[in-house]
Amino acid sequence: MTEIVVEGPEMVLVEKMKRVRGKDEEVVKVVEKMKKAEVRVLRGDKWEIEGDLVLKKEKVYMPKDEKLRLEVILHHNVSVAGYRER
């Protein structure tokens, strides 16, 4: 199982992802299915719930919200986030 640790400024992004996720029909259906079955992993579709994040194929699922996606990309490119283009 994948373990993801989120702290500091990234928590704001996670909270925004949680709010936007409720508008994404695909992820709403998956999360409801997982809650109903009382599981954290759907193996056939490779979905997982890890804390406040929803993962698909071991990667954080990004809801279909262009504004939030841009914010995550810009945040990811900041050296504080541990990544910087050279």
N, C-alpha and C positions, 0 to 999 in steps of 0.2 A: 504494500500500500504506500502511496506517495504521501510524504509529510511536508506541508508548506507552513513556514513561519512568516507571519506578517506583523510588522510593528512600525511604530513611528508614523511618518507622513503617509505611508501606504495604506494605513487604516482608513483614511478619508476616501481613498479610491475604492477600497473594498465596500465601504458603506454605500457609496454611489452605485457600485455594481449590483449590490443587493436590491436597491430601490428600482433600478432599471430592469433587472432580471424579471420582475413581476409583470413586465409588459412584453416579454419575449415568449411567445406561445410555445415554442419548442422546449425551452428550459422549464417553463411552468408545468407542462405535461410530464416531463421527466421527473421533476422534484416531487410532484404529487404522486406519481407512480411509486417512487422510492419510499415516500412517507407511508403510503398505504401498505406496502410490503414490509415496512419497518427494516429497511436495509440502507446501507451507505454506498453500495456498489451495484450497478446493473451491468453485468458482464457482457451480455450480447451487444449492447450499444457502447460499452466502455465508458459509462458515466460514473462519477464518484461525487460524494459530498465530503469535503474536507474542511471542517470548521464552518466558516461563513462562505466558503468558495465552492463553486460547482466546477468540476473538472470533466473534460471529455478527452479521452485517449491520453490521460496523464498530464494534460495542459489545462491551465485556467481557462474556463469558457468565458469569452467576452460577449456580453449581450449585444444585440444589434442596435446600437445607439452610436451614431457617428461622432457626436460631441464628446461622449465619454471615451470612445476609442482614440480620438485625437489627444485627449488629455493623458491617457495612459501612455501613448507613444511619446509625447513630449516629456512626461515624467521619466520614462524609461531611458531617455537620452541624456538625462542629467547625471553628472558624475556621482552625486550623493546616492543615486539609485544603484550604483555599482556598474554602470555601463557608460561608456563614452566612445563615440566614433573617433577614430584616429585619422 
